[in-house]
């Protein structure tokens, strides 16, 4: 790590962690915070880290720092790409991706040779949905990567539950085609 980053102490494990690592556009940051607020009316927006010590921090450095919180499954970065893109997609980093390091090659060589993706872009209004589903282990990180791959912009957007049969439901992606967030 290029510098020692401060420890992040979250008060609520059910609130997503969003770290600002791009400081080129304060107006863009304001848009991101506003979108996070709109997504969860009346609830805690997110644990926002806005400290210039994080300016320019890479995904690997952020993962190493955030991994100190054993209850955290994903961290969201507002990086340079976030600030430049009109969609303001945050970089979601899977903190469980390193769990594969101690796999026995005798049984898990295929997984070792082809590791799961550990990052994906997420629209601000989908941050809480992604975080909550990963915290509850309802959805695995690669499922969000697949959802983003199906999106024309490569971004995870809001998801909805769609009935698949009587009394049954499954999560299906719902691409967001513009306009104000829900």
N, C-alpha and C positions, 0 to 999 in steps of 0.2 A: 504494500500500500504506500502511496506516495506521501501521505500525511496521516497523522492520527486524527480520526474523525470522532466527534463527541458521541457518547452513548445516547441512544434514543430511549426515553422512558415514556411509554404510552400508558395512559390511565385506563383505557378500555380496549381490550383485544378485539372487539367487534367493530372498531372504527378503523378504516383503512389508513395506512401510512403513506403519505405523499411527500416526497422530498423534492424541493426545487434545486436543480443542479444547473439550470440555465438562467442567466441573469441579464439577457440581452433585451428583454421586452417586458417592462412592468405592466403594461396594458394587457398583454397576453396572459400574464400570471393572474391578473384580476378577473379575466374572462374564465379562466380555469376554476378559480375559487368560486365564482358565481355559479358556474355549471354544476359544481359539486354540491353547492347549497340547494340549488333547484331540484336536484335529484333526490334529496332526502328531507323534504320540508319538515321542519320541527325536530329533527334529530341532529346529532352531532355530525358535522360535515365530514371531517377527517382529521387525523393527526397531521397537521401541516408543519413541515420543517422548512423554515425560510431563514437560512443562516448562510452568509457568504463563505463560510468554511466549506460548504458543500459545492461551491461554484466549480463546474468542470469535472466533478467526480464521475468516474466511469461506472458502468454497470457492475463490473467485478468488485470495485471498491465499495459501492453501495451495498451489494449483496453481503460482502464480508462484514460490514458494519451492522447491517440490519439483522444478520443471522445471529447476533448476540441475543436477540429476543426469541426465545425458543417457542413462543406461542404464535409467532408470525409466519404465515405461509407465502405471502407475496408482498412486494414493496413496489410502489409506483413512483417513477421519476418524471418530473417536469423538466426535460432536458432541452437542448438546442432545437431538436427536431420538433418537439412539442411547441416551442415558442414560434417557430417559423411556419408551421402548418396551420391552415385555416380551421382544420378539424380539432386542433389542440390535443392530439392523441398522446396520452401518457405512456411511458414505457413500463410495462408490468414485468417484473422479474420474479421467477419462481425460486423461492428459497429452499424448496425441497429437491431441486435438481441435483444437488451434490450428495443426496442420499445413496446414489448409485456407486459411490467411490469404493465401497468395501465389498462389492459383489464378487463372488467366486467365479473366475473365468470358466471353470469347468461347466457351470450350469447357466451362466448369464452372458456368454461371449457375444451373442447377437446384440443384447442391450448395451454392452460395453462398447461395441464397435459402432453402434448407431444410437447415441444418446438422444433422449427426448429434448425437444427445443425448450429453452428456459426463458425466452422473452417473447413478448407480443405487445402490440400497440392497442390501447384501450381508450375509447372515447370517454371524456370526463363523466358523462351521465351513466356510464356502465361500470364505473369503478366500484361502486358499492355492491353491485350484483356479482362481479367477478370476485371481489374480496370475500363476500359472504359465502358464496358457493365453495370457494377453496377452503375457508376456515371450517366449514361444516363437512368438507370432503364429499359434497354432492356431485361435484364435477372435477375432473382432473385437468391440470394445466394444459396438456396436449389437446383437449377438447376445445379450449378457447383458441388455441393456435389454429386448429382446423376451421373454427368459425371465422377467424380473421382471414384465413386463406380464401374463404368463399366470398368475402366482402371485396368490392371493387377497389377500395382504398387500403385493404389489408389491415382493417381495424375491427376490434371487437366492439359491437354496439349493444344496445339493450337487448335483453332476452325476455321472452314471455312463455308462460306455461300454456300449452295447447292440448286440449283433451284428445286422446288417441282412441278412446273407447269409453264405454259406460263406467263412470267413477274412476277412470284412469287418467293420468296426465304425464306428459314428458316435456322436457325443456327443449324448445326450438328457438333458433336464432330469428331475430326480427331486424332486418337491416333498416337503418334509419336513413331516410332519403332527403334529409334537410329540414329546414324550419327549426323552430325552437324545440329544445328537448322537452320530453313529456311533462 
